[in-house]
Amino acid sequence: MAATPAGAMLPRATEENLEDKFLKLISDPFGAQLAQDSIIAAVTTSFVIFGAIFLAFVLLQPYNQTVYAPRLKHADEKHKPPSLPKKPLGWWNAVFRTNEDFYVEKIGMDAAIFLRFAKMCRNIFCVLSVVGCAILIPVNITQSTKFSKDGGFKKSAIIISMTPKDLFGHIWWAFVAVAWVFDVIICGFLWWNYRAVHRLRRRYLDTPEYQTSLHSRTLMITDIPRSLRSDQGLVDITDKLRTTPEVPRASIGRNVKDIPDLIEEHEEAVIELEKVLAKYLKNPNQLPADRPLCKPSKKDPEYTNKNEKVDAITYLTARIERLESQIKGVRETVDKRDAMPYGFASYETLESAHSVAFAAKNKHPKGTSVQLAPRPNDLIWKNLPIDAKARRWRRFINNLWITLLTVLYFIPNALIAVFLAQLNNLAFIWPQFGDQMQKNPKFWAIVQGIAAPALTSLFYYFLPIIFRRLSVQAGDFTKTARERHVIHQLYAFFVFNNLFVFSLFAAAFAFVSAMIKATRDQGKSFKDAVDDYHPFVQIMISLCTVSPFWVTWLLQRNLGAAIDLSQVVNLAWGSFSRKFLNPTPRELIKRTAPPPFDYASYYNYFLFYSTVALCFAALQPICLVVTAVYFVLDAWMKKYLLLYVFCTKTESGGLYWRVLFNRFLVGALMSNCLIALMVGARGDQPIAMLCAMAPLPILLLGFKYYCKITFDNSMRYYVKGESIKGSEAPAPIDKESRRRDRVAVRFGHPALYQKLTVPMVHEKSKHLLAEVYRGRLDGDLGATAGYSDVYSMKRMSKETPGKTAAAPAPFEFVSESNMDFENFKDRPEFSAEHGGDGSVYGAHISRPGTPASTVGGGSERGRSSSRDSERTVGDDGTGVGVTYPAGYHSTPSGLREYSPSPDHRVGFGRVESNTSGARDETNLLYGAAPMGAQTPNLGQAQGESPYTLDDSGRQDYFKGVR
């Protein structure tokens, strides 16, 4: 396509009516010169800004480990990455001289497989860019010159000349050959990496952490009919499969009623109170004249006028107390008589559990679904009671919402495609803008190269949040399943809106415009107009002319990768919020923690970039080069980020691979379809060419099936029944291990033991609390004392032994020096959101009222115990040694005021505030349930104390609890 002068590309037919302007507009694709200038602007801005950001990272990284290496600071010795010297590029060796087994050990299976996938994409597109550009660019340029209407090569239109827009005839056989070569290369890399992932999974299944974990030998049974909702009913269900002589230990789920909702409301009230206090007490020396106000919750029956504002501090503290009392009351009524349609069955050996799960894979014994249990922290508990029929209905509704969202996004997406990605179209119907565009054509070329891709990317930032909520509403049982569905939904949304809508929008409306003109102005029938228009040819031309946009869009992905590496958003937001906002102590603490890695979003970006590059490879081979450059840069950037910055919030053990594999094959199939469209429209032997390409979809499906039957079962199941087949007697049972196994404990609903959050207040405001807080000031927690961690005890004064210290209020005070994740990483309310789960940070988080981990020191804020509790030793889903209670207990009477610890500062999980960085956690309302009642330990030696001290000197009040 020949270049057009800047003035010529801005038609000013002001006398025409709007309909004619619009018909011309939708028929006019990219101007060649403007498209070329946009790519040059995108290349320049992308690499210049990338270089500046990378240089800033190199200079700042050695001196800010809180932002650039939080994992190095907080992880335990096992998971701590290599130390970083305080010099520029000191991280180079740690990133580039480590192997995959090292990554699995330090950052986990999910992160290691993510890095392998990024490396695979890098290798695929490096090879494809060499092959594709070596074949397609010479063919396109030479043949475009030959068939060009202008009769010669135009330097100014080189970007369009590199497309097959003007190709005809037998030359399209080259594209058929390229389609075959591309598919062979893609399948070869996928097969090689499938084998590698299979090898990693088998090693993972053999690790001591997995072998000794409880969830690895536990089955989750759902959709249980009412007649079988008991522990014995679960055993009957597993006996139906009968692949092992072992009898599992079973536990049916309990009905926790509305406790989860109450806990959520309590959490929201605490967070809101913290924000109110942080703003009101920002300057303790000069409080605002008016106390803060808020509207009462609609769920509070005490307030009839919901529009009336009340004192926020008084109202929220009263609401927190009220919710705590309600939670306590409901917890006391929980038992197993109201059983739920789900449960768990644990075997003595991992082989037995996996063989039963494999046997149940395609069966539904007695109408139930049996599968390997996930880690307890991976479960979405509120969805477990949903039956199969309700889940199917919810998924149907979920699909309707996704379809609606896709349709609604059609309008802004279409406007971006027509106007923002092609500014000459906007000038066509807006004469005043056309004047400005004529005066500054270079500037508007830059805007066109940057604005449309940036706006498109901004919208996609919010999509994962929407899809996660929809997936939870649809009934997903686990967070891992939710994330897999989010990847699927994001990918489908991106591909539909950006390929079938964005890329084909101009072609579709050009077709509409031509049909209107032919039928209205020329009097032709619709059939004759279609025959004259050749819609497939016009679609191909439209895709060629829109391809520069995707080159600029892919170039901007390098900026996104650099911004991730520099953590510029975290740095800027942290500085801005500290200076201009009023962050709460909790928010400041969480900012120092390793942020969780959003696997769904990053995987979707990788898949979408790959699909765009594959689809436009034959249309614009430069896309392959740009994508290869992106993956080369981002593959090593993500190594650093996963090793030193990000954490895996919920470890799946590498279960995302199949989703990625299937989507990559979809991208290859779509690439084949576009090449088939082009050869069918312009080839001189379209039937023969299409027949030559016909086997490709079949081969891709066959390759998928081959990988499935070869790898999938052994990746999922440790054994499939062969190793214990024909066994006549059960394996010997370790009675001590059996005694410690309590499925009801490890897989009990978190609402039974979850500790209630305590409002955090900055210590600088401690002296003002008596003035600000209009409630209990003597530490008496009233009705909530029965299940808080202080149990209405009076705090003893350190200065005057034997005297009671003044208790300021039921708040947790945190000093400025203690607002660091390092001081709170052993507390579930913080570690659960940042990949802790009792493993990465070394302190294995215990459930309430249980002894500390045999590996770590346990939580300082041990949660309270619950009914039917037994002293148990299980794991946290990642290892061995964590102990948990089972249900709910009544509050014991006559407890001592202080633990008989050698260090009198330590008592009941509290640490007094001191200059060494310990936290002041006195008089807090963070109890979740009363402590377990002490019962005699029948196995206790005569004269042996029922209380023991752990390594930290903390008294174990639950030795022998039954």
Residue, then its C-alpha position, 0 to 999 in steps of 0.5 A: m500500500a502506497a504512503t499517503p501525505a499527512g494532509a491526504m489521510l485526513p479527509r474533510a468532507t464537511e458537507e457530507n452527512l454523518e451517514d456517508k462519513f461513517l460509511k467511509l470511516i469504517s471502510d478506511p483502515f490504518g494509514a500506512q505512514l501513520a502505522q509505520d510512525s506508530i511502530i517506530a514510536a512504540v519501539t523507541t518509547s518501549f526500549v528507552i523507558f525499559g532501559a531507564i526503569f532497568l537502570a533505576f532498578v539496578l541502582l536501587q535494588p542493593y539498598n532497599q531489600t524491603v521492596y526488592a528482596p522481602r523473601l530473603k528477609h522473611a523466609d526460613e533457612k530452607h526456603k531462603p534464596p541466596s544472599l545478595p551482595k550490596k552492589p549493582l548486578g549483585w543478583w546476576n549469579a543468583v538468577f542465572r546460575t541456578n537450576e530447576d531443582f533449586y527453584v523447586e526447593k526454594i520457591g515451590m512447584d508452582a513457581a518452578i513450573f511458571l519459570r519453565f513455561a516462560k522459558m518454553c515460550r522464550n525458546i518457541f518464539c526464538v525458533l519461530s521468529v528465525v524460521g518465520c522471518a527467514i521464510l515469510i518476510p522475503v516472500n511477502i516483500t518480493q511478491s508484494t512488489k510484484f503484485s503491488k498496484d503501484g508497481g514498485f517497492k515503497k520504502s515508506a510503506i515497508i511495514i505494510s509490504m511485510t504483510p501478505k496483503d498483495l499476494f496472489g497465486h501459487i505463492w500461498w503454498a509457502f504459507v501452507a508449509v509454514a503452518w506445518v513447520f510451526d505446528v511441528i515446532i510447537c508440538g515438539f517443545l510442548w512434548w519436551n516440556y510435558r516430560a519435564v513437568h511430569r518428571l518434576r511432579r514425580r519428584y514432588l510426590d516423592t518428597p518427604e514433605y508430600q509423603t508425610s503430609l496428611h492431605s496426600r493420603t486423604l480423600m475428599i468425598t462430596d455430594i454425599p446422600r443424606s443417609l450416608r452423612s456420618d463417619q461410618g457412611l464415608v467408610d461404606i462409600t470407600d468400601k464400595l471401591r474396595t481397592t485396598p484392605e485398609v479401612p480409612r479414618a473418616s470425618i463427616g463435615r459439620n454445619v457451622k451455620d452462619i459463623p463464617d458470615l459473622i466472622e467476615e462481618h467482624e473482620e470488616a468492622v475491625i478494619e473499618l475501626e482501624k481506618v477511623l482511628a488511623k485518620y482520627l489519631k494521625n496527629p495525637n498532639q492535635l486531634p480534630a475538633d469533631r469525632p468521626l461519624c459513620k452510618p450504621s450497618k443495615k444488619d444492625p437491628e438497634y439502629t432503625n434509621k440507617n441514614e443517620k450518622v453515629d459516632a464511628i468509634t463508639y459504634l464500631t467497638a460496640r459492633i465488634e463486641r456484639l459480633e464476638s458474642q454472637i460468634k461465641g454463642v453459635r460456636e457453642t451449638v456446633d456439633k456433628r448431629d447436623a452433618m453436611p454432604y461432604g467429608f474426608a477419609s484418611y488412610e494410613t498409607l499414601e499408596s492406599a489413598h491414591s489407588v482408591a482415588f484412581a479407582a474412583k476417577n470415573k465412578h460415583p459410588k453411591g452418587t458421590s464424588v471421590q477425589l484426592a483431598p487438597r491442602p486444607n488452606d486450598l479449600i473454599w469451605k462455603n462451596l463444599p455443601i453445594d450439591a451437583k445440581a446446584r453447581r451445574w445451575r450456578r455454572f450456567i448462570n456464571n457463563l451467562w454473566i461472562t457472556l454479558l460482560t463480553v457483550l458489554y465490553f464490545i462497545p468500548n472495544a469497538l470504539i477503541a478499534v475504530f477511533l483510538a487505534q486509527l486516529n484518522n477515523l476520528a479526524f474524519i468525523w471530528p473536523q476540529f480534531g482533524d485540524q490539530m492532527q494536521k498540525n502535529p502528525k508526529f505527535w498524534a502518531i505517538v499517541q496512536g502507538i501508545a494510547a490504545p494499547a495502554l487503555t486496553s491493558l488498563f481494563y484487563y487489570f480488573l478482569p481477574i478480580i471479576f472472574r474470581r468472584l464469578s468462579v467462587q459463585a459458580g461453586d468451585f471447591t478449591k482455590t486452585a480450581r478457581e484459578r484454573h477457571v480464571i485462566h480459562q475465562l480470561y483467555a477466552f475473553f481476551v481472544f474473543n474481544n481482541l481477535f474476533v472483535f478488535s481485529l475483525f471489527a473494521a472488516a465487518f463494518a467495511f462489509v456492512s458499508a459495502m452492502i449498504k452502498a451496493t444495495r442503496d446506491q447501485g440497486k444490486s441484490f444482497k447476493d450479488a453485492v456479496d459476490d462482488y465484495h469477496p468478504f474473505v479477501q476483505i477480512m484478510i486485508s483488514l487483518c493485515t492493516v490492523s497488524p501494526f497495532w499488535v506490534t505496538w501492543l506487544l512492544q509495550r509488554n516489555l514496559g510491563a515486565a520492567i515495571d514488575l521488576s522495578q516494583v515502581v508501583n509498590l514504591a510509589w504507592g507506599s510513599f504516596s500513602r504514607k505522606f498523603l493518606n492515613p495507612t493503618p498499622r495493619e496496612l503498613i505491616k502487610r506492605t513489608a510482606p512478600p506480595p502474592f504472585d497472581y498466577a492466573s493473570y500472568y499465565n493469561y498474559f503469556l498465553f494471550y501474547s503467544t496466541v496473538a503472535l501465532c495468529f499474526a505470524a503469517l500476517q506480520p512476521i515481526c510479531l514473532v520477533v517482538t514476542a521473542v524479545y519480550f519472553v527473553l527479557d521477562a523469563w529472567m525478570k520473573k526468575y528474580l521476582l519469584l526468587y526474591v520478591f513474590c510468594t505463592k499464596t496457595e501452592s497447588g503442586g504444579l497443577y496449572w500445567r494442563v490448562l497451559f498446554n491446552r491453551f497453547l494448542v488452541g493458539a496453534l489451531m487458531s493460527n492454522c485457521l487464519i492461514a487457511l482463511m488466507v489461502g482460501a481467499r487468495g490461493d490459486q488452488p484453494i481446495a488443494m491448499l485447504c486439503a493439505m492443511a486439513p490434517l493439522p487440527i486432527l494431528l493437534l487433537g491426537f497429540k493432546y490425547y497422546c500426552k493425556i494418556t501418557f502423562d496425566n494419570s502418573m502426574r496426578y496419582y502416586v500409584k494406580g493400584e498396582s503396587i498393592k493389588g492382590s494384597e492379602a493383609p493390611a500393612p502393619i499400622d504404626k499405632e503412634s502415628r494412628r493416634r496422632d492422625r485426626v482427620a476431623v482436626r486437620f480438615g475441620h472448618p476454619a470457622l470453628y477455630q479461626k481467631l478473631t481479628v483485633p483492632m491495631v492502633h499505633e503506639k503513639s496514640k496509646h495515651l489518648l485512648a482513655e479520651v478517645y475510647r468511650g468503653r471498657l478501660d479496665g481490661d474487663l472484656g465482659a461477655t467476650a472474656g470467655y473466649s479471648d486470649v486474655y480471659s479477663m485477666k488483669r495484666m500485672s505491672k512490671e514496675t511494681p510486682g504484685k500490682t495490677a497494671a492499667a489496661p488501656a483498652p481492648f486494642e493491640f498497640v504497635s510501635e513504629s519500629n515493630m511495623d514489619f512483617e518479620n514480627f507478625k509472620d507467625r500469625p495466620e491473619f498475616s501469613a495466610e495472605h502472603g504464602g506462609d501457611g506455616s512453612v515458608y517462614g519457618a514458624h508452623i502455624s498451629r490451630p488454637g490451643t495446641p502444642a507448637s510444631t515440632v519443627g518451628g516454634g509455633s504461633e505466639r498467639g495460639r488459638s483456642s481449642s474446641r469441642d471433641s478436641e484431641r492432642t494431635v500431630g498433623d501438618d499444615g499441608t506442607g509438612v509434618g508436625v503441626t498440631y490442631p484441635a477438632g472442635y469446641h470446648s467450654t471455657p475452663s475456670g480457675l485459670r492462672e493469671y500468668s503462665p508458669s514460664p521461666d520468663h515471666r514476661v511470656g504468658f498465654g501467647r502474649v509478648e510484652s512490648n519492649t525495646s527489642g522489637a517484641r509486640d505489645e499484645t495485651n488485653l486484646l479481643y482476638g479470641a475465637a473460642p474458649m480454651g480447652a478443658q483440662t482432662p486427665n491424661l491416662g497415659q501420663a506417668q505418675g507425678e508428671s506435670p500435665y504442662t510442658l514448656d516448648d523451646s520458647g519457654r511458653q507453657d503448653y496447657f494442652k498436654g494430654v487434652r482429649 
